[in-house]
Amino acid sequence: MRGGRAAGCALAVLLLGAACSAPGSAPDPTASQVQRLLDRRAAAVLKHDANGYLAAVDPAASALRAAQGAEFGNLAQVPLASWTYHVTGVDRHGTTATAKVDLRYRIQGYDTAPVTAARTLTLGRRGADWYVTGDRPAQGAAQLLWQQGPVRVVRGARSLILGVGQDAAKLREIADAEDTAVPAVSKAWPGTWAGRVVVLVPASLDAMAALLGAPAASYRGIAAVTTGEAGGAGAAPADRVIVNPDAYAVLGDLGREVVLTHETTHVATRAHTSSATPMWLSEGYADWVGYRDTGRTAAQAAPELQKAVRAGDLPAGLPSDADFGFDGGADRLARAYEGGWLACRMIAARWGEAKLARLYTEIGDQSHREGATEKAMSDQLGLTPGEFTAQWRAYVRDQLG
């Protein structure tokens, strides 16, 4: 069995200091050779050395060299604090090899932990040296922004906007809006966070979907999403707000303000958001912060849920995680967001904003969902989930009926 063989090899290495190779043969140096090749490539990125970057690419792979040269140029304005490659596995067949590689990078002044992008590299050997002959995202991994075109960088007071296919004026508008969103979130969320955000603005919905490694249809009509790496055990995540330029463009000023404040809330609360956090709370809290200082009434902010309530379809329970899926239709998705928002709005109104934040934190700090919400509601609100749901249903009826 493959797993057993690997474990046996690891044991032999620990006990005997020997490599997994036939008796009397030297260990295969390919992985270390590839790592050194990529170390030189990484150093060239940070030195803005195009020739050094391309030195890793097979001289005969003209199309790849052209594509990699363009990609390197696309990175020119991106302020990188670090850029490294970590070879996690190599499968060699004679003079060719396939390597699994983690690209890790940090944006200067924004990322306290690296963003990791899994890559699959193919390599060919010429004489004693290995060269890259192919470079693609690993299976299931997403595309990187600079693979879509030259990256334009606009700096805000509290934000860094990276755009492809966007003019500087549009990116400046987003930076200004984000610079308003950041203090709004800090005012509402009492937890510690970086207070700055990186926003990616691709050229189209399809380009946005490529950055997320998902079908474009999943994000049609969604103005922005937040993605990040929850570093775990207190490590700071590296978040990105990704704007869908098609949907964002049709929003008014208020809509854009709410969207960016919502997404920025996800960045701020990431360290206290986990698998234990129900979607109604994470999305409802982000919407609550987004609408907090807008003066919007329940009817104005929850039109789809009001329509359902007035038609006699009062929800039986809080929105489930499945209700926030993209395959249930736009109306169902809207009602889920609106229901989560009203739950957080009710908590803030009846128990106070500090209690709402403590509820969020206590649930998110649990490692498992089972029992997390029950305990936090008891601790912070003095209610069982059933009692809370009953109060929420009455609140929804009163606010929207």
C-alpha positions as CSV (number, residue, x, y, z in Angstrom):
1,M,0.0,0.0,0.0
2,R,1.3,3.4,-0.9
3,G,0.8,5.0,2.5
4,G,2.5,2.1,4.2
5,R,5.5,2.2,1.9
6,A,6.0,5.9,2.6
7,A,5.7,5.4,6.3
8,G,8.3,2.6,6.1
9,C,10.7,4.8,4.2
10,A,10.3,7.6,6.7
11,L,11.1,5.2,9.6
12,A,14.2,4.0,7.8
13,V,15.4,7.5,7.3
14,L,14.9,8.3,11.0
15,L,16.6,5.2,12.3
16,L,19.4,4.7,9.8
17,G,19.8,8.1,8.1
18,A,19.4,6.5,4.7
19,A,17.4,7.7,1.7
20,C,14.6,5.7,0.1
21,S,16.7,4.2,-2.7
22,A,18.0,0.8,-3.7
23,P,20.9,-0.5,-1.6
24,G,24.2,0.8,-2.7
25,S,22.7,3.6,-4.9
26,A,23.0,7.3,-4.2
27,P,19.8,9.2,-3.4
28,D,18.1,11.1,-6.3
29,P,19.2,14.7,-6.1
30,T,16.5,16.0,-8.4
31,A,14.3,17.6,-5.7
32,S,17.3,19.5,-4.3
33,Q,18.4,20.6,-7.7
34,V,15.0,21.9,-8.6
35,Q,14.8,23.7,-5.3
36,R,18.1,25.5,-6.0
37,L,16.8,26.4,-9.5
38,L,13.7,27.9,-8.0
39,D,15.6,29.7,-5.2
40,R,17.5,31.5,-7.9
41,R,14.3,32.3,-9.7
42,A,12.7,33.7,-6.5
43,A,15.7,35.9,-5.9
44,A,15.4,37.3,-9.4
45,V,11.8,38.3,-8.7
46,L,12.7,40.3,-5.7
47,K,15.7,41.9,-7.6
48,H,13.4,42.7,-10.6
49,D,15.9,40.8,-12.7
50,A,14.0,39.6,-15.8
51,N,17.0,37.7,-17.2
52,G,17.6,35.9,-14.0
53,Y,13.9,34.9,-13.8
54,L,13.9,33.6,-17.4
55,A,17.2,31.7,-16.8
56,A,15.1,29.0,-15.1
57,V,13.1,28.4,-18.3
58,D,14.1,26.0,-21.0
59,P,15.9,28.0,-23.8
60,A,14.0,26.0,-26.4
61,A,10.6,26.7,-24.9
62,S,10.0,29.9,-26.8
63,A,6.3,30.2,-26.1
64,L,6.7,29.6,-22.4
65,R,9.6,32.0,-22.2
66,A,7.4,34.7,-23.9
67,A,4.5,34.0,-21.5
68,Q,6.8,33.9,-18.4
69,G,8.5,37.1,-19.5
70,A,5.1,38.8,-19.9
71,E,4.1,37.5,-16.4
72,F,7.3,38.9,-14.9
73,G,6.6,42.3,-16.5
74,N,3.0,42.2,-15.1
75,L,4.4,42.0,-11.6
76,A,6.5,45.1,-11.9
77,Q,4.4,47.4,-9.8
78,V,3.4,44.9,-7.2
79,P,5.2,45.7,-3.9
80,L,6.5,42.3,-2.8
81,A,8.0,41.7,0.6
82,S,8.9,38.1,-0.1
83,W,8.6,35.5,-2.8
84,T,9.7,31.9,-2.3
85,Y,9.2,28.5,-3.8
86,H,8.9,25.3,-1.8
87,V,9.2,22.0,-3.6
88,T,6.9,19.5,-2.0
89,G,7.4,16.6,-4.4
90,V,9.1,15.5,-7.6
91,D,8.3,12.7,-10.0
92,R,11.2,12.1,-12.3
93,H,11.3,10.0,-15.5
94,G,14.7,10.1,-17.0
95,T,15.4,13.6,-18.3
96,T,11.9,14.9,-17.5
97,A,10.3,15.6,-14.2
98,T,7.1,17.0,-12.7
99,A,7.3,19.0,-9.5
100,K,4.7,20.0,-7.0
101,V,5.6,23.5,-5.8
102,D,4.1,26.0,-3.3
103,L,4.7,29.6,-4.4
104,R,4.5,31.8,-1.2
105,Y,4.5,35.6,-1.4
106,R,3.7,38.6,0.8
107,I,2.7,42.1,-0.1
108,Q,4.8,44.7,1.5
109,G,3.1,46.5,4.4
110,Y,-0.1,44.3,4.2
111,D,0.6,40.6,4.5
112,T,1.8,39.3,7.9
113,A,1.6,35.8,6.6
114,P,2.3,34.5,3.1
115,V,-0.3,33.7,0.5
116,T,0.3,30.2,-0.9
117,A,-0.4,29.2,-4.4
118,A,0.0,25.6,-5.4
119,R,1.8,25.1,-8.7
120,T,2.7,22.2,-10.9
121,L,5.9,22.6,-12.9
122,T,7.3,20.3,-15.6
123,L,11.0,20.3,-16.1
124,G,13.5,19.0,-18.6
125,R,17.2,18.2,-18.2
126,R,19.9,19.6,-20.4
127,G,23.3,18.3,-19.5
128,A,23.7,18.7,-15.8
129,D,21.0,21.3,-15.4
130,W,17.2,21.3,-15.0
131,Y,15.0,23.8,-16.8
132,V,11.3,24.7,-16.4
133,T,9.2,23.5,-19.4
134,G,5.7,24.2,-18.0
135,D,4.2,26.1,-15.2
136,R,0.5,25.9,-14.3
137,P,-1.8,26.0,-11.3
138,A,-2.1,22.8,-9.4
139,Q,-5.3,20.9,-9.8
140,G,-8.0,22.9,-8.1
141,A,-5.8,25.9,-7.5
142,A,-6.7,29.4,-8.8
143,Q,-5.0,31.7,-11.2
144,L,-2.9,34.6,-10.0
145,L,-3.8,38.2,-10.8
146,W,-0.6,39.0,-12.7
147,Q,-1.2,36.0,-15.0
148,Q,-4.2,38.0,-16.4
149,G,-2.3,41.1,-17.5
150,P,-0.2,44.0,-16.3
151,V,-1.1,44.9,-12.7
152,R,-1.9,48.6,-12.0
153,V,-1.3,49.6,-8.4
154,V,-3.2,52.4,-6.6
155,R,-2.4,53.1,-2.9
156,G,-5.0,54.3,-0.5
157,A,-4.4,55.5,3.1
158,R,-5.6,52.1,4.4
159,S,-5.8,50.0,1.2
160,L,-3.8,48.7,-1.7
161,I,-5.8,48.2,-4.9
162,L,-4.3,45.9,-7.6
163,G,-6.2,46.0,-10.9
164,V,-5.9,44.4,-14.3
165,G,-7.7,46.0,-17.3
166,Q,-8.9,48.9,-15.1
167,D,-8.1,52.5,-15.5
168,A,-6.5,54.4,-12.6
169,A,-9.5,56.6,-11.9
170,K,-11.7,53.5,-11.2
171,L,-9.1,52.0,-9.0
172,R,-8.8,55.3,-7.1
173,E,-12.5,55.4,-6.5
174,I,-12.3,51.9,-5.0
175,A,-9.3,53.0,-2.8
176,D,-11.3,56.0,-1.5
177,A,-14.3,53.8,-0.8
178,E,-12.1,51.2,1.0
179,D,-10.5,53.9,3.0
180,T,-13.9,54.8,4.3
181,A,-14.8,51.2,4.9
182,V,-11.8,50.4,7.1
183,P,-12.5,52.9,9.9
184,A,-16.2,52.0,9.8
185,V,-15.3,48.4,10.5
186,S,-12.8,49.4,13.2
187,K,-15.5,51.4,14.9
188,A,-17.9,48.4,15.0
189,W,-15.5,45.5,15.5
190,P,-13.7,45.7,18.9
191,G,-11.2,43.0,18.1
192,T,-7.6,43.7,17.0
193,W,-6.9,43.5,13.2
194,A,-4.5,45.0,10.8
195,G,-6.7,47.9,9.7
196,R,-5.7,47.7,6.1
197,V,-6.9,45.7,3.1
198,V,-5.6,44.5,-0.3
199,V,-8.3,44.6,-3.0
200,L,-8.0,42.8,-6.4
201,V,-10.0,44.2,-9.3
202,P,-9.8,41.9,-12.3
203,A,-11.0,42.9,-15.8
204,S,-14.3,40.9,-15.8
205,L,-16.5,38.4,-14.1
206,D,-14.7,35.5,-15.9
207,A,-11.4,36.8,-14.7
208,M,-12.7,37.1,-11.1
209,A,-13.9,33.5,-11.3
210,A,-10.4,32.4,-12.4
211,L,-8.9,34.1,-9.4
212,L,-11.2,32.0,-7.2
213,G,-10.9,28.8,-9.2
214,A,-14.6,28.5,-9.6
215,P,-17.2,28.8,-12.4
216,A,-18.2,32.4,-13.4
217,A,-21.9,31.5,-12.9
218,S,-21.2,31.1,-9.2
219,Y,-20.4,34.8,-8.8
220,R,-22.8,36.5,-11.3
221,G,-24.5,39.3,-9.5
222,I,-22.1,39.1,-6.5
223,A,-20.3,42.4,-6.3
224,A,-17.3,41.2,-4.2
225,V,-16.0,38.3,-2.2
226,T,-13.3,37.9,0.4
227,T,-10.8,35.1,0.3
228,G,-8.0,34.4,2.8
229,E,-5.8,31.9,4.4
230,A,-6.8,31.4,8.1
231,G,-3.4,30.8,9.4
232,G,-4.8,28.9,12.4
233,A,-3.6,28.9,16.0
234,G,-3.4,32.7,16.1
235,A,-1.5,33.2,12.9
236,A,-2.6,36.2,11.0
237,P,-4.4,35.5,7.7
238,A,-3.6,37.0,4.3
239,D,-6.9,38.2,2.9
240,R,-8.0,39.6,-0.4
241,V,-11.2,41.3,-1.3
242,I,-11.9,40.5,-4.9
243,V,-14.2,42.8,-6.8
244,N,-16.5,41.6,-9.6
245,P,-16.3,44.7,-11.9
246,D,-19.5,43.9,-13.7
247,A,-21.7,43.7,-10.6
248,Y,-19.9,46.5,-8.7
249,A,-20.3,48.9,-11.6
250,V,-24.1,48.9,-11.5
251,L,-24.2,49.6,-7.7
252,G,-24.9,53.1,-6.5
253,D,-22.7,54.9,-3.9
254,L,-24.5,53.4,-1.0
255,G,-24.4,49.9,-2.4
256,R,-20.7,50.1,-3.0
257,E,-20.1,51.4,0.5
258,V,-22.1,48.6,2.0
259,V,-20.4,45.9,-0.2
260,L,-16.8,47.0,0.7
261,T,-17.6,47.5,4.4
262,H,-19.2,44.0,4.4
263,E,-16.1,42.4,2.8
264,T,-13.7,44.4,5.0
265,T,-15.6,43.1,8.0
266,H,-14.7,39.6,6.9
267,V,-11.0,40.6,6.8
268,A,-11.3,42.1,10.3
269,T,-13.0,39.1,11.8
270,R,-11.1,36.3,10.0
271,A,-9.0,35.4,13.1
272,H,-12.2,34.7,15.0
273,T,-14.1,32.9,12.1
274,S,-13.8,29.2,11.9
275,S,-15.7,26.1,10.9
276,A,-17.7,26.5,14.1
277,T,-19.2,29.8,12.8
278,P,-22.6,29.5,11.2
279,M,-23.0,31.3,7.9
280,W,-26.0,33.3,9.3
281,L,-23.6,34.8,11.8
282,S,-20.6,35.5,9.7
283,E,-22.6,36.9,6.8
284,G,-25.2,38.6,9.0
285,Y,-22.5,40.3,11.1
286,A,-20.7,41.6,8.0
287,D,-24.0,43.0,6.7
288,W,-24.8,44.5,10.1
289,V,-21.5,46.4,10.0
290,G,-22.1,47.3,6.4
291,Y,-25.5,48.8,7.2
292,R,-24.7,50.1,10.7
293,D,-24.3,53.8,9.9
294,T,-26.4,54.0,6.8
295,G,-29.8,54.7,8.4
296,R,-31.4,52.0,6.3
297,T,-34.6,50.5,7.8
298,A,-35.4,46.8,7.9
299,A,-37.8,47.1,5.0
300,Q,-35.2,48.9,2.9
301,A,-32.4,46.5,3.6
302,A,-34.5,43.2,3.5
303,P,-36.9,43.5,0.6
304,E,-36.9,39.9,-0.4
305,L,-37.5,38.6,3.1
306,Q,-40.3,41.2,3.6
307,K,-41.9,40.0,0.4
308,A,-41.9,36.4,1.8
309,V,-43.2,37.5,5.2
310,R,-46.1,39.5,3.7
311,A,-46.9,36.5,1.5
312,G,-47.3,34.4,4.7
313,D,-43.9,32.6,4.4
314,L,-42.3,33.5,7.7
315,P,-39.1,31.4,7.9
316,A,-39.3,28.5,10.3
317,G,-35.7,28.9,11.4
318,L,-32.5,30.8,11.0
319,P,-30.8,30.5,7.5
320,S,-28.8,27.3,7.1
321,D,-25.4,27.3,5.5
322,A,-27.0,25.7,2.5
323,D,-29.2,28.7,2.1
324,F,-26.1,30.8,1.3
325,G,-25.2,28.6,-1.6
326,F,-25.3,29.9,-5.2
327,D,-27.4,27.0,-6.5
328,G,-30.6,27.9,-4.7
329,G,-31.5,31.0,-6.7
330,A,-31.0,34.7,-6.1
331,D,-34.2,35.1,-4.0
332,R,-33.2,32.4,-1.6
333,L,-29.7,33.8,-1.3
334,A,-31.0,37.3,-0.6
335,R,-33.4,36.1,2.1
336,A,-30.5,34.2,3.7
337,Y,-28.4,37.3,3.9
338,E,-31.3,39.4,5.1
339,G,-32.3,36.9,7.7
340,G,-28.7,36.8,9.1
341,W,-28.5,40.5,9.1
342,L,-31.8,40.8,11.1
343,A,-30.5,38.3,13.6
344,C,-27.4,40.3,14.3
345,R,-29.4,43.6,14.3
346,M,-31.7,42.1,16.9
347,I,-28.8,41.0,19.1
348,A,-27.2,44.5,18.9
349,A,-30.5,46.2,19.7
350,R,-31.5,44.0,22.7
351,W,-28.2,42.9,24.2
352,G,-25.8,45.5,22.8
353,E,-23.1,45.7,20.2
354,A,-20.4,44.4,22.6
355,K,-22.5,41.3,23.3
356,L,-22.8,40.7,19.6
357,A,-19.1,40.8,19.1
358,R,-18.5,38.6,22.1
359,L,-21.0,36.0,20.7
360,Y,-19.2,36.1,17.4
361,T,-15.8,35.7,19.0
362,E,-16.8,32.9,21.4
363,I,-18.4,30.8,18.6
364,G,-15.5,31.4,16.2
365,D,-12.8,30.5,18.7
366,Q,-14.2,26.9,19.0
367,S,-12.6,24.2,17.0
368,H,-15.8,22.3,16.2
369,R,-19.3,23.5,15.4
370,E,-21.1,21.0,17.6
371,G,-22.2,22.7,20.7
372,A,-20.4,26.0,19.9
373,T,-23.5,28.1,19.2
374,E,-25.5,26.6,22.0
375,K,-22.8,27.4,24.6
376,A,-22.1,30.9,23.3
377,M,-25.8,31.8,23.2
378,S,-26.2,30.6,26.8
379,D,-23.1,32.5,27.9
380,Q,-23.7,35.7,26.1
381,L,-27.5,35.9,25.7
382,G,-28.9,33.6,28.3
383,L,-30.9,31.7,25.7
384,T,-31.1,28.4,24.0
385,P,-30.9,28.3,20.2
386,G,-34.6,27.4,20.2
387,E,-35.5,30.4,22.3
388,F,-33.3,32.7,20.2
389,T,-34.9,31.4,17.0
390,A,-38.4,32.1,18.4
391,Q,-37.4,35.6,19.3
392,W,-35.8,36.1,15.9
393,R,-39.0,34.9,14.1
394,A,-41.1,37.4,16.1
395,Y,-38.6,40.2,15.4
396,V,-38.7,39.4,11.6
397,R,-42.5,39.4,11.6
398,D,-42.6,42.7,13.6
399,Q,-40.0,44.4,11.4
400,L,-41.2,43.3,8.0
401,G,-44.9,42.3,8.4
